[in-house]
Amino acid sequence: MRVIAGRFGSRRLAAPAGEDTRPTSDRLRETLFNVLAPSIEGSAFLDLYAGSGAVGIEALSRGASRVVFVERVPAALMVLRANVASLGLSGEFRIYAGAASAFLRRGHASAPPAFNLIFLDPPYDAAQEYEATLGLLGGGAAGLLAAGGMVIAEHRRKATLDASYGSLMRVRLLEQGDAALSFYGKESAGGA
């Protein structure tokens, strides 16, 4: 696994051992960031279910001003911390060691107010995590998404995510191999 482009381009990243954490493939990360390219520079990026941190690190490499990584699995946290240390990152990121739902419900109180981009990649088989997290982002934690911001969920291609979650409406679906990316934006006050 490597950083695709930007200031850390081609740098290698470690991945947690075992199959509990499934890193986003280089190819899918490249597709994701090709789509996000116009909005990444200077953005605030939230990486939920961060695992090794590859997606958030890619965001920093391509010009995000800050990234908050949220991860609860101890082995993944150890690898995430090693990856950011190997790149010499300092004040551009924060790691929240806990569940995504806990961060969205209460842990975000210590984070600056809103994120331009929110990425989530729970384990593919954890359907309840998708429902809960997207439900919170479209409901009680909707204030975490800046105006004009985007929530992106990586999921199994065969899994169907809802077209809307509260104030979030799907605006794009990209499929690549066995994976898919669902892009959500906030519903405007006057409708979709």
C-alpha positions, 0 to 999 in steps of 0.5 A: 500500500502506498500514497498515490500522489501529492507531497507524500506520493509513492511513500509506503504505508503499513497495513494492519495484519489479518482480515479485520481491517480491509484497507481501501485499495490503491486503485479505489483511492486513486478514483476517489481522489480524482473525483475529490481533486477540485475540493481537497486543497485546504479542506477539513477531512474526517476519516471514519473507520480510518484503519491504517489511515491511508485515505486521510493520509492521501487527503493530507498529501494532496493538500487537505489542511487538517484530518481527524482519524477515527479508529477503535481497533487497537491493532489498526490504531498502532499501524495508523500512529506508525504511518503518520509518524513515518511521514513526519506529520505533526499538527495537521491531524488528530487521532480519536481512539474510539467508535465512530458513533461515539465521535459523532455523538459526543467526541466531536465537541473538541474538533473544529466545527465542520468538515468539508469531506467525510469518508467512512469505510466500516467493515463491509459486513457491518451493515448496522455501522453504515446505517448508524453512521450515515443516519447520524451524519444526516441527523444529530451530527449533521452539523459536522458537515460544512455547507457544500460538503460531501460524505463518501461511503465505501461499501461492497458493490452488491450492498445497497445503501439508501438514497437518503439518510435524514438531510443527506441525499446520494448524488453519485455512485461509483462502482469499481471491482467489488467495491463502490463509493456512494457520495452524499450531499446535504439536502438544500432547504428548498428540497433536493 
